[in-house]
């Protein structure tokens, strides 16, 4: 179950988890992808856009897990 991002700190924490997961195994676990998908659906578009920008900058390999969710406009 995801949670609603209420500020950029919430998004930053999600990005760090993505970065750490990719560093550890070069893949994101399905539970994490589902959780972030739910957060993307439930959060303000401003924070969703920020999430994509931060993942693109700090963990570009993670973008492929979220492309179908609106990350590539």
ABEGO torsion letter per residue (X at the ends): XBBBBABAAAAAAAAAAAAAAAAAAGBBBAAAAAAAAAAAAABBAAAAAAAAAAAAAABAAAAAAAAAAGABX
